[in-house]
Amino acid sequence: MNAGGEPRLRRELVRAARQLDAIGQNRGSSGNLSLRCARGGCAGMLITPTGMGAAELRPRDLVWVGDDGSAQGGWQPSSEWPFHRAAYRRRPDVTAIVHTHAENAAALACLGRGLPAFHYMVAIAGGDSVPCTPYHLFGSEALSQAVAEALAERDACLLAHHGLVAAGATLAQAVKVAVEVESLCAIYLKLLPLGEPPRLDAAQMAAVLARFRSYGRARRG
């Protein structure tokens, strides 16, 4: 993950933070992003600082947080760093975490509802649903454990009365999942006034998930 060094990872995080802000997934200082980043053989992550908007964020402003909770940098790390660490501990395959307060995801989360298999693209989160965790105070250990549990077999979850978390093997993948889940939340909210939409069954979603595992990866001979 550290190929190209920490400076490259810092630039990637800043670009992603600005991208999410530009497309309305986050606003001001809401949300946070992180990337796995080891230092001197010690596991850790780079994470956006607390209270700083994407427009003013610079690569040097990112904070390194070790797996032991120690922080290095000129700013305080996001108050949500504990759930990033919990997710990384639970998912060794994940190298990036994106947390947004995107409008539609937050609205659905305020209803305490996740996404069922109403649309085949729900499978982008790695299963037949996007779960919604119970409400817990931001920055709390309870929230960290809830996020880790929800992401154990999914690449996205909603946080009740809060927002959205997405994970990926790369930062680009985590951003892609976050953006797609926000779009799905918008569609689902539009359907709810008409009644609960019909759902794809387990076999149909299993076929989608099987297709997704190879989609876009085959090379031409």
ABEGO torsion letter per residue (X at the ends): XABGEAAAAAAAAAAAAAAAAAAGABBEABEBBBBBBBBGGBBBBBBBBBGBBAAABBAAABBBBBAAGBBBEABBBBAAAAAAAAAAAABAABABBBBBABAAAAAAAAAGBBBBBABAAAAAAGBABBBBBBBBBBGBAAAAAAAAAAAAABABBBBBGBBBBBBBABAAAAAAAAAAAAAAAAAAAAAAAAEBBBBBBAAAAAAAAAAAAABGABBBX
